[in-house]
Amino acid sequence: MTAQKGKDLLLKVDNGAGVFVTVVGLRTRRLALNADAVDITHAESLGRWRELLAGAGVRRASLAGTGLFKDEQSDALVRQIFFDGLISNWQIIIPSFGLIQGAFQISSLDYRAEHNTEVTFELALESAGALMFSAT
């Protein structure tokens, strides 16, 4: 993957009608993909090196974003998903790399305001099922 503009990484959420709406106003975004290791090392492991069981660990993704309010539709949608405790279908679009899509739950929605600045928000998502990856 060649260098990309950070602003081109998009976060979209299903509006409940199968249409993906871009969560606008995000200034920073971070996607983390993780897999737990399952240690199967035993007394006869070659050279006492650790051995891992392939494909056995729990895989998960977390996404965080920080931004400001720009669009009533996406702001209201994200807020409603959080207050309803819903698990929704989300898309993370990474230009010249691919699209990750699947179920996520909003694990945190924080609002912040300084006396002389705009109101900002922080959003954190945790995967809630299998994710699909499509290369672009």
N, C-alpha and C positions, 0 to 999 in steps of 0.2 A: 504494500500500500504506500503510495506516495504521500507527501505532506498534504494535509487538507485544512480548510478553514474551519475553526471550531464552531462557528455559527451555522455551518451546514449540517451538523449532527442534529437530527430532529427527534422529538418525542411526540407520539400521537396516541390518542386514546379513542376507543370505540364509543360513540355517543349513545349506544344502546339500540341503534337502528342499523348497525353494520357499517356505518360511515366513520372513518377515522378523522378526528379533529386534532390539528396541531396544537400542543400546549405552547402558547406564545408567551413571549416575555422572558424566556429562559436565557440567562447570560452565561451560566456555567452548567455543564452536565458531566456526570461521571458514571460509567458503566463498569461493574466488576462481575466477572464470571469466576466461580469457585467450584472446587470439587474436593470433598473430604477424602483423605487417604485411609485405606484399611490396611493396617499393618499385620502381616502374616508371618513375621520373622519367627523362627524356631531354633532350637538348639543345634540343628544340623544345617542352618543357612550357611551357604558358602562364604567363608571368611568372616562370618558373623555380620555380614552386611544386611541391612534392612531389606525385606521383601515386601512388596505391595501387591494387593489383589486388584487386578485390572477391572475397571468398570463397576466396582462394588460400592464406592462412596456416594454420598448424597451430593448431587449437583445443584447449584443455585445461582441466581443472578440478582444483583441489587443495582439500583439506579438511583442517583441523587441529582437534583437540579436546584439551582438558585436563580431567582429572577424577580421581575416586577410585573405588576398588573398592566396588561395591554389590551386584553380582549375579554369582554363580558361573558361570551359564550363558553370559552374554554375555562375561564376562572370559575364560573358557576358549576360547570360539569365536574371539574376536579374536586371542588368543595363538596358537592353532593355525593360523589363516589366515596369520599372520606367519611362523611357523616352517616351514610347508609352502611358503611363497613363492607362495601362490595369488592368482589374480585372481578376485575375487568380485563378485557383484552387490550393490550398495548402494543405499539410498534416502536422500535428504536431503529432509526435509519442512519447508517454510517456511510457517507458517500464513498464511492470507489471501493467499498468493502462488502457491504451487504445490509440485510434487514433482519432484525431479530424480532420475533412476534410471539406473544403468548400471554398467559394469565399472570397478572401482578396484583398485589394488594398495596394500597398506600399505607405505609407503616408510620409515616410522620408527615405532618403538614404544619410548618412553623411560619409565623408571621413576625416581622421585625420592622421597627421604625425608630429612626433617630430623630431628634428634634428638628434638624434642618435638612433632612433628606427624604426621599420617597419611601413609601411602604414597600417592603420586599417580602418574598416568601421563599421557603425551602421545602422541597418535596422529596420524600424518600419512598422508593418502591422495592418490594421483595417479591421474587417469583413465587408463583403459587401453582405450578404445574410444569409440564413439559414445554420447552421452548423450541421454536422452529427457526432455522437460519437459512436464508436465501442469499446467495452471492449476487452481487450486481455486476 
